[in-house]
Amino acid sequence: MTARAQRRDQDARPPAVPGPAVKSPAGPPTLVADRVSRTLDGRLILDGVSLTPRPGSVTGLLGPNGSGKSTLLRLLSGVLSPGSGVVTLDGRPLGHWGRRAVAARVAVVEQHADTLVELTVLDVVRLGRIPHRRAWTPATEADEEAVRTALERTGLTDRVDQPWHTLSGGERQRVQIARALAQEPRELLLDEPTNHLDIQHQLDLLNLIAELPVTSVVALHDLNLAAMYCDQVVVLRDGRVVAAGRPGDTLTEPLIADVYGVRAEVTRSRPGDRPHIRFLGTVAAN
């Protein structure tokens, strides 16, 4: 774990064109949210949030339910537009790129995915290649290679012919990860990707995300997983950023008590190690 963390701490920048990213020296952030706000039915969901993930890093979005994590991811993907502020990709507002160009760069894994169409695992993963192909053109060998690689990385090679509707929730999540990897993104956005996964597959998935040469932003509930795998974390509450920085500097006992209402003990095996959080109970009401 320590060796992997050290490798992740060596910042990396994706390549200058869409396609498989290659580790190289870090540059300026590519996907940036600058003081974005969003309202829903007159209620402020996000309030002046800024986010500048370092290229090649894993940024964790943390916070209680309703804090704005999913909404921020949708703004970063272009599914929603901010009421104020701006999201930029390579310095240009996201709206100036066009949906296909954004889809060729930014892959999204939502919390829930379903379809009424009869699809196999292979069919779903192949959907990740759509942004890279012209309409009605057949798949190329490069498309099929990207799909094969994604299936291998997620351990789904033996499931390619299985119907989507027969999969468990955790299996569907793995297929969605494979579909996103087949897209060969430079930026990867994930909303609670460890939901429905058992512990082994949670760790396998986050190991995979941490090793990918892409800029990842992932919403998580599990603070220990965030401490283990994220290079930096952003903590939201009521649509605002209350803390941001490296997990060891940010996930403190006072912050956990204040944001989550939970008493916790934060320890390290050795100085400089990533923190481990042990929950002791809820904070007593005044």
N, C-alpha and C positions, 0 to 999 in steps of 0.2 A: 504494500500500500504506500509506504513512504517513497519507494523508488518511483512509483507511478505518479505520485503527487509532485515529486521533483521534476519529472518530465513535463507534467502539465504546467508547472510554474515557468517553464521556458516558453514565453509567448510565441505564437505562430500566426502567420497571416495566410489566408486562403489565396489561391491564384487570382489573377486579374480578370479572368473570364469564367463564365459558368462552366462547371464540369468538376471532375474530381479534384479536391483540394490537396495541396502539397505543403508540408511544413516548411516555413521560411521565416525570416525575421519579422517581428510584429510591426505593424504600422498603426495609423489612426483607426479608431472604431469605424466599422462599416455600417452597422445598423444602430441608429441612435434615436431615442425619444427625448425631445427637448420640451420640458414643461407642458406635457400633454394633460388635458382634462377631458372628461366625458360625463355627460349627464344622461339619465334614464328616467323618464316620467317625472321630470323636474327634480330628481335627486342626483346629487353629485356623486358619481361612482369613482372617478379619478380626479385628483385636484393638484395640478401642477407637478406631475411626476416626470423626472428625468432619469434616463438609463443610458449608460455608455459602455456596453460590454467590450472587453478587450478582445481583439481578434484571436481566435483559437482557444478561448477560455470557456469555462462553464460558469454561468451566472445563475444563482438560485433566487427565485422569487418566493419569499416566505411571508406568512401572515395568516391570521384567522380566516375562516370562511367569511366571504363578503368584503374582504379587504381590497379587492380590485385586481387580483393576480390574473384571472382569466381575461378580464377586459383589457388589461395592458398587453397581454399576448395577442389579442385580436387586433389591437391597434398596430402592433409591430408587424403583423402579417398583412395588414391592409384590408382585412375583412371589415373592420370598423374605421371610421375617420374620427380624429379628435375634434372636439368642439373648439378647443384652442390649443396652441402649441403645434408642434410638427414632428412627424417621424420621417427621418431621412435614411436613404440607402446610398452609400458612397457620396454623401453630401447633397444629394438631390431629394426633394420631397417625394415620398413614396407614390403619391398620386400622379407624378410625372412619368413614372416608369411604364405603366400599363400592366394589366393583370397577368398576362402571360410571362412578361419579363420578370416580374416579382416571383411568380410561381417557379420559374427556372432557377431562382436564387435561394428562395426562402421556403423551407419545408415545415409543415405544421403537423403535430400529432395532438389531436383533441382528446378530451376525457372520454367521450362516447362517440362511437361510430356505428352505423347500421346501414343496411340497404335492403330494399324489397326485391332487387334483382338477384337472380340465381348466379352467384359468382363463386369461383374457387379461390383458394389462397393465391395461386399463381395469377389469376385475373386481377385480384386486388393489388398485388405488388406491382404488376405491370402498369397500373394506373399512374404510378410515380413517373413514368416516362412521357406522359402526355404533354407536359410543358415544353419538352425538347423536340417534339415532332410536329410537322405540318399536318393539318387536318387530312384524314383519309390516306395518309401515307403508311406503308407497312413498317413494322419494327425493323431496325437495323441490327447488325451483330453487336454493335456497341450498346444498344438498348437491352438486348438479351443478356449481355455480359453484366451490365449494371444490375439487372434483376437477379441473375444467378448469385452475384456477390452479396447482394442484400439478403437473399434467402440463407446463404451460408453463414453470414455474420449473426443472424438471429436464430439459427438452429432450426430452420423451417424447411430444409431441403426435402425431407421425407413427408411433408404435408401439402405439397403443391397441388394435388388433385382433390384435397378435402374441401367440401362445400363450406362456405363462410358461415352459414346459419347453424352448422353443427359444432362450431368452436365455442369453447368457454370464454368468459370475459377476459381472462388473462391471455389466452391464445389469440384472441382478436387484437389485444393490445400489441402483442409481438408482431402480428401481421401488419398493423399500422406503422410500427417502427420500420419494418422492412420496406413498406411502400415509401416511407419518407427517405430511407437510405437509397432506394433505387432512383430517387429524384436527383441524387448527387448534389445536395445543396451546399452552399457556403455558410448559410445561417440556418439553424435548426431550433424551432420553438416547440416546447413540449409542455402540455398542461396535465399535471399529475400523472406522469407516465407509469408510475409504479402501482397505481390503483389496480386491484384485482390480481396482482402478481404475488406468488409466494416469495419467501425470503431469498431463496437461491436465484430466482429470476429477477428479483429487484436488483440484487448485487450484479448479476450478469449484465443487465441492461445498463446500469449506471457505469459499470466498467467500460462498456462499449461506448457510451456517450462521451466519457472522459477521454478516451483514446482517439476519438474521431478528430481529424484535422479541420474542424469547422467551429464556428462561433455558436455556442449553444446557450439558450435561455430556457430554464426549466422551472416550472412551478412545483413546489414540494410542500407537503405537510410535515414530513418526518425530519426533525431538526438534526438528528444524528446522521442521516443520509446526506443532508445538505453539508454538514460539517466535514464528512468524509470525502465528498466528491466535488464540491463547488470551489472554484478559485476565489469567487467573491459572492456575497449574498446581498440582496436588497430586501429589507423588511418593510412591509406595508401594513397600515392600519387605517381603516375608514378612508381608503383612497389616497392616502398620503404616505410618503417615505418617512419612516421614523428612524431608520438606521441603515447604513450601507458600508461595506468594506469586506475585508477578509473574514472568514468564519471565526477564526480564533479571536479576533478583535471585536467582533460584532455580537456574537451569541453569548452574551454575558448573563449571569444570574439576574441582575436587576432588569435587563431588557426582557428576558423571558417572563418574569413576574409581571412587568408592566403591560406587555403586548398580549400575552396569552393567559394571564391570570393564574400562572402555575409556579409553584416553588420548585427550583431545580438546583442541582449541584453540577457544576462544570469542572471537569478534571482533565488532566493530560498525563499519559504514562511517563513522558519525559518532556523537559522544556523544549518548546518548538514543535511538538507533535500537534496534530489536529485535536480539537477538544472532543470529549465525550460528555454527553448530557444525561444525567440521571434525574428522573422526575420524582419529586417527593410528595406531591399533593397540590391541591388548589390553594390559592392565596385566600386567606380568611377575609371575608367582607368586613368593612369597618362598621 
